[in-house]
Amino acid sequence: MKKWFFLIAALLVTFASHAQSNFSSKLIGLGVVVSDLDLSLDFYVNGIGMVKAYSFTINEEFSKRSGLSNGVPASVTVLKLENSPDASEWKLMSFGKKATHPKQTFIQDDTGVQYITIHVKALKPVIERLKQRNVAFLGSSPTPLNQNTHFVLVQDPDGTFIELIGPME
């Protein structure tokens, strides 16, 4: 019986590690279309504390050929929590128009990506930067999660919910 258990366990480990090998990176980059690029950059860089990693453009030909748009060019600014190859990418682009759906009040108000979670070393400086930008805090922010960790909920200029989790100081 033990032999079968070890054989099955070995096969499961083999299949699990094989499934993991389909990806060349352990990160997911997320592209976000915003209505006002400058306002969003100020929120994410100067408010949240992200850093600009790099920018690139998508020309008309590639935009159409790839299916990203019907030939509309775009500039993309890539933000990260730290400028490291191991940091996830938060890619902002704008086509200069407002969203066609209403801004959500709660995460259940729409489908699709509604929120991101950012773990910080200290919430107090982030809270101060966001207050300077007149960002509204949702719920009873900061909300204690345990003795050391708190939760803060805000929305970016286009309504994406941002969860900030960490100690106050």
Residue frames as qw, qx, qy, qz and C-alpha x, y, z in Angstrom:
[[0.000, 0.884, 0.467, 0.000, 0.00, 0.00, 0.00],
 [0.315, -0.779, 0.100, 0.533, 2.85, 2.39, 0.86],
 [0.435, -0.070, 0.584, 0.682, 4.42, 1.76, -2.56],
 [0.187, 0.649, 0.628, 0.387, 1.24, 2.91, -4.31],
 [0.198, -0.918, -0.248, 0.238, 1.00, 5.99, -2.13],
 [0.385, -0.598, 0.317, 0.628, 4.57, 7.06, -2.97],
 [0.373, 0.187, 0.678, 0.606, 4.07, 6.30, -6.66],
 [0.068, 0.813, 0.542, 0.201, 0.90, 8.39, -6.80],
 [0.295, -0.873, -0.052, 0.385, 2.56, 11.20, -4.83],
 [0.439, -0.326, 0.475, 0.689, 5.54, 11.17, -7.21],
 [0.276, 0.448, 0.675, 0.517, 3.23, 11.31, -10.24],
 [0.075, -0.910, -0.407, 0.031, 1.25, 14.21, -8.75],
 [0.363, -0.734, 0.165, 0.549, 4.44, 16.17, -8.07],
 [0.416, -0.030, 0.615, 0.669, 5.63, 15.48, -11.62],
 [0.159, 0.658, 0.631, 0.378, 2.34, 16.65, -13.15],
 [0.206, -0.918, -0.252, 0.226, 2.16, 19.71, -10.88],
 [0.375, -0.595, 0.307, 0.641, 5.69, 20.80, -11.75],
 [0.371, 0.213, 0.672, 0.605, 5.03, 20.14, -15.45],
 [0.068, 0.833, 0.530, 0.144, 1.96, 22.39, -15.39],
 [0.290, -0.859, -0.022, 0.421, 4.04, 25.15, -13.82],
 [0.497, -0.265, 0.470, 0.679, 6.58, 24.99, -16.65],
 [0.392, 0.657, 0.569, 0.301, 4.13, 26.44, -19.19],
 [0.012, -0.991, -0.131, -0.024, 5.01, 29.96, -18.13],
 [0.658, 0.385, -0.179, 0.622, 8.20, 31.87, -18.79],
 [0.027, 0.403, -0.335, 0.851, 7.51, 34.31, -15.94],
 [0.258, -0.383, -0.824, 0.327, 5.87, 34.04, -12.54],
 [0.038, 0.348, 0.237, -0.906, 4.42, 37.55, -12.88],
 [0.264, 0.669, 0.666, 0.199, 1.19, 38.86, -14.37],
 [0.119, -0.096, 0.068, 0.986, 1.24, 42.30, -15.97],
 [0.166, 0.671, 0.703, -0.166, -2.09, 44.09, -15.94],
 [0.172, 0.208, 0.318, 0.909, -3.03, 46.73, -18.51],
 [0.001, -0.660, -0.605, 0.445, -5.41, 49.43, -17.34],
 [0.189, 0.508, 0.383, 0.748, -7.10, 51.91, -19.66],
 [0.205, -0.540, -0.459, 0.675, -7.60, 55.18, -17.80],
 [0.255, 0.870, 0.412, 0.091, -9.51, 58.31, -18.75],
 [0.069, 0.966, -0.194, 0.154, -6.76, 60.78, -17.75],
 [0.849, 0.166, -0.334, 0.374, -3.19, 59.48, -17.83],
 [0.211, 0.510, -0.375, 0.745, -1.65, 62.42, -15.95],
 [0.586, -0.494, 0.173, -0.618, -4.23, 62.23, -13.15],
 [0.979, -0.143, -0.125, -0.077, -3.75, 58.46, -12.84],
 [0.687, 0.334, -0.380, 0.521, 0.04, 58.76, -12.85],
 [0.107, -0.563, 0.357, -0.738, -0.15, 61.33, -10.05],
 [0.812, -0.379, 0.069, -0.438, -2.42, 59.02, -8.04],
 [0.986, -0.023, -0.136, 0.089, -0.29, 55.90, -8.48],
 [0.641, 0.360, -0.305, 0.605, 3.19, 57.47, -8.37],
 [0.052, 0.444, -0.327, 0.833, 2.80, 60.37, -5.95],
 [0.667, -0.400, 0.088, -0.623, -0.13, 59.00, -3.94],
 [0.983, -0.147, -0.068, -0.089, 0.32, 55.24, -3.73],
 [0.402, -0.739, 0.513, 0.168, 4.11, 55.37, -4.18],
 [0.890, 0.261, 0.323, 0.191, 4.63, 53.26, -7.31],
 [0.253, -0.599, 0.414, 0.637, 7.59, 53.97, -9.58],
 [0.682, 0.650, -0.113, -0.316, 7.69, 54.49, -13.33],
 [0.775, -0.217, 0.522, 0.283, 9.64, 51.60, -14.80],
 [0.239, -0.135, 0.596, 0.755, 9.45, 52.38, -18.50],
 [0.528, 0.556, 0.224, -0.602, 7.15, 53.45, -21.33],
 [0.299, -0.026, 0.781, 0.548, 6.47, 52.21, -24.84],
 [0.465, 0.366, -0.038, -0.805, 4.18, 53.01, -27.73],
 [0.533, 0.272, 0.797, 0.081, 1.86, 50.86, -29.76],
 [0.069, 0.267, -0.383, -0.882, 1.72, 52.15, -33.31],
 [0.654, 0.265, 0.030, -0.708, -1.35, 52.11, -35.57],
 [0.622, 0.313, -0.658, -0.287, -0.21, 49.11, -37.61],
 [0.239, 0.102, -0.915, 0.309, 0.57, 46.88, -34.63],
 [0.369, 0.081, 0.495, -0.782, -2.56, 48.04, -32.81],
 [0.733, 0.269, -0.119, -0.613, -4.71, 46.84, -35.68],
 [0.593, 0.326, -0.728, -0.113, -2.72, 43.71, -36.61],
 [0.137, 0.132, -0.873, 0.448, -2.60, 42.48, -33.00],
 [0.381, -0.535, -0.703, -0.273, -6.28, 43.12, -32.35],
 [0.291, -0.280, -0.507, 0.761, -5.61, 45.51, -29.46],
 [0.242, 0.606, 0.266, -0.709, -7.65, 48.22, -31.16],
 [0.647, 0.633, 0.419, 0.061, -8.95, 49.17, -34.57],
 [0.607, 0.484, 0.083, 0.625, -5.73, 50.97, -35.42],
 [0.227, -0.940, 0.010, -0.253, -5.67, 53.57, -32.65],
 [0.566, 0.358, -0.520, 0.530, -2.10, 54.14, -31.43],
 [0.618, -0.761, -0.131, -0.148, -1.36, 54.32, -27.71],
 [0.240, 0.580, -0.607, 0.486, 1.39, 55.11, -25.27],
 [0.826, -0.423, -0.372, -0.037, 1.81, 52.82, -22.29],
 [0.027, -0.685, 0.534, -0.495, 3.48, 53.79, -19.01],
 [0.792, -0.150, -0.588, 0.065, 4.55, 50.82, -16.90],
 [0.329, -0.691, 0.371, -0.526, 4.47, 51.24, -13.14],
 [0.717, -0.038, -0.673, 0.176, 5.83, 48.87, -10.51],
 [0.626, -0.766, -0.145, -0.017, 5.94, 48.72, -6.74],
 [0.449, -0.694, 0.397, 0.398, 9.73, 48.73, -7.12],
 [0.554, 0.703, -0.353, -0.272, 11.88, 48.96, -10.23],
 [0.409, -0.372, 0.833, 0.018, 12.90, 45.31, -10.28],
 [0.379, 0.168, -0.755, -0.508, 12.58, 42.58, -12.92],
 [0.189, -0.198, -0.948, 0.161, 10.68, 40.53, -10.31],
 [0.199, 0.331, 0.438, -0.812, 8.01, 43.19, -9.73],
 [0.360, 0.572, 0.734, 0.071, 4.57, 42.95, -11.34],
 [0.144, 0.048, 0.298, 0.942, 3.68, 45.52, -13.97],
 [0.191, 0.704, 0.562, -0.390, 0.72, 47.91, -13.73],
 [0.323, 0.095, 0.489, 0.804, 0.49, 49.24, -17.30],
 [0.189, 0.693, 0.406, -0.565, -1.46, 52.48, -17.78],
 [0.222, 0.143, 0.555, 0.789, -2.71, 53.73, -21.13],
 [0.239, 0.589, 0.435, -0.638, -5.28, 56.32, -22.11],
 [0.310, 0.403, 0.640, 0.577, -7.31, 57.04, -25.20],
 [0.025, 0.017, -0.064, 0.997, -8.48, 60.36, -23.74],
 [0.491, -0.337, -0.399, -0.697, -12.10, 59.41, -23.12],
 [0.481, -0.310, 0.527, -0.629, -14.24, 58.71, -20.09],
 [0.145, 0.020, 0.988, -0.055, -15.44, 55.24, -19.16],
 [0.417, -0.180, -0.519, -0.724, -18.75, 54.13, -20.67],
 [0.579, -0.433, -0.691, 0.007, -19.87, 52.42, -17.46],
 [0.355, -0.854, 0.001, -0.380, -20.80, 54.17, -14.20],
 [0.172, 0.504, -0.693, 0.486, -18.22, 54.46, -11.43],
 [0.665, -0.308, -0.680, -0.017, -18.76, 51.70, -8.88],
 [0.421, -0.719, 0.218, -0.508, -19.58, 52.36, -5.25],
 [0.717, -0.399, 0.554, -0.143, -18.80, 48.80, -4.13],
 [0.096, -0.400, 0.837, 0.360, -16.81, 45.97, -5.70],
 [0.392, 0.275, 0.878, -0.025, -19.96, 43.97, -6.43],
 [0.359, 0.678, 0.184, -0.614, -21.35, 46.75, -8.69],
 [0.580, 0.653, -0.351, -0.338, -19.67, 45.47, -11.87],
 [0.975, -0.023, 0.175, 0.137, -17.82, 42.50, -13.29],
 [0.632, 0.631, -0.209, 0.398, -14.22, 42.21, -14.38],
 [0.560, 0.012, -0.424, 0.712, -11.20, 43.44, -12.49],
 [0.295, -0.860, -0.315, -0.271, -12.54, 45.53, -9.64],
 [0.426, -0.875, 0.219, -0.070, -9.65, 45.81, -7.19],
 [0.683, 0.390, -0.504, 0.355, -5.99, 45.25, -6.55],
 [0.717, -0.690, -0.073, 0.072, -4.26, 44.59, -3.24],
 [0.453, 0.649, -0.378, 0.481, -0.99, 46.28, -2.33],
 [0.765, -0.533, -0.250, 0.260, 0.93, 45.31, 0.80],
 [0.208, 0.833, -0.208, 0.468, 2.94, 48.20, 2.23],
 [0.551, 0.053, -0.590, 0.588, 5.63, 48.46, 4.91],
 [0.094, -0.350, -0.488, 0.794, 3.81, 51.41, 6.53],
 [0.139, 0.695, 0.667, 0.231, 0.34, 52.80, 5.82],
 [0.192, -0.792, -0.256, 0.519, 0.78, 56.19, 7.50],
 [0.162, -0.432, 0.352, 0.815, 2.92, 57.81, 4.74],
 [0.070, 0.263, 0.791, 0.548, 0.62, 56.46, 2.01],
 [0.093, -0.747, -0.646, 0.123, -2.45, 57.76, 3.85],
 [0.188, -0.702, -0.050, 0.686, -0.82, 61.20, 4.19],
 [0.137, -0.182, 0.577, 0.784, 0.05, 61.35, 0.46],
 [0.009, -0.455, -0.815, -0.358, -3.48, 60.30, -0.52],
 [0.136, -0.781, -0.488, 0.366, -5.04, 62.88, 1.83],
 [0.175, -0.514, 0.203, 0.815, -2.90, 65.59, 0.19],
 [0.037, -0.001, -0.704, -0.709, -4.53, 64.56, -3.11],
 [0.531, 0.042, 0.211, -0.820, -8.04, 64.66, -1.58],
 [0.441, 0.017, -0.856, -0.268, -8.55, 60.94, -2.18],
 [0.697, -0.364, 0.084, -0.612, -11.66, 59.66, -0.40],
 [0.016, 0.229, -0.948, 0.218, -11.16, 56.78, 2.04],
 [0.649, -0.191, -0.485, -0.554, -13.91, 54.17, 1.91],
 [0.755, -0.360, -0.546, 0.044, -15.49, 52.41, 4.85],
 [0.533, -0.843, 0.072, 0.005, -13.86, 52.86, 8.23],
 [0.795, 0.353, -0.170, 0.463, -10.34, 53.25, 6.90],
 [0.363, 0.346, -0.865, -0.019, -7.96, 52.34, 8.34],
 [0.869, -0.281, -0.065, -0.401, -9.62, 49.16, 9.57],
 [0.284, -0.549, 0.777, -0.121, -7.61, 46.93, 11.93],
 [0.789, 0.165, -0.529, -0.265, -7.15, 43.36, 10.65],
 [0.819, -0.288, -0.417, 0.269, -5.17, 42.22, 13.67],
 [0.514, -0.740, -0.117, 0.417, -2.91, 43.77, 16.32],
 [0.410, -0.444, 0.325, 0.727, -0.33, 45.00, 13.78],
 [0.210, 0.129, 0.674, 0.696, -2.00, 45.07, 10.36],
 [0.309, 0.547, 0.344, -0.698, -4.56, 47.54, 9.01],
 [0.392, 0.408, 0.718, 0.406, -6.65, 47.75, 5.85],
 [0.128, 0.551, 0.041, -0.824, -7.32, 50.91, 3.83],
 [0.463, 0.455, 0.708, 0.279, -9.65, 51.08, 0.82],
 [0.111, 0.615, -0.077, -0.777, -9.57, 53.86, -1.79],
 [0.707, 0.551, 0.434, 0.088, -10.46, 54.19, -5.46],
 [0.427, -0.115, 0.344, 0.828, -8.22, 55.43, -8.25],
 [0.191, 0.328, -0.058, -0.923, -9.47, 58.31, -10.46],
 [0.454, 0.061, -0.623, -0.634, -11.38, 55.85, -12.68],
 [0.771, -0.281, 0.047, -0.570, -12.94, 53.87, -9.84],
 [0.761, 0.121, -0.625, 0.126, -10.66, 50.85, -9.50],
 [0.682, -0.711, 0.039, -0.168, -10.61, 49.85, -5.84],
 [0.472, 0.522, -0.589, 0.398, -7.19, 49.80, -4.22],
 [0.807, -0.572, -0.144, -0.024, -6.71, 47.75, -1.04],
 [0.270, 0.663, -0.533, 0.450, -3.72, 48.82, 1.01],
 [0.875, -0.442, -0.190, -0.059, -2.63, 46.43, 3.74],
 [0.598, 0.324, -0.448, 0.581, 0.13, 46.85, 6.29],
 [0.454, -0.497, -0.477, 0.565, 1.15, 48.21, 9.68],
 [0.037, 0.971, 0.233, -0.037, 0.39, 51.86, 10.38],
 [0.034, -0.923, 0.376, 0.078, 4.07, 52.71, 10.93]]
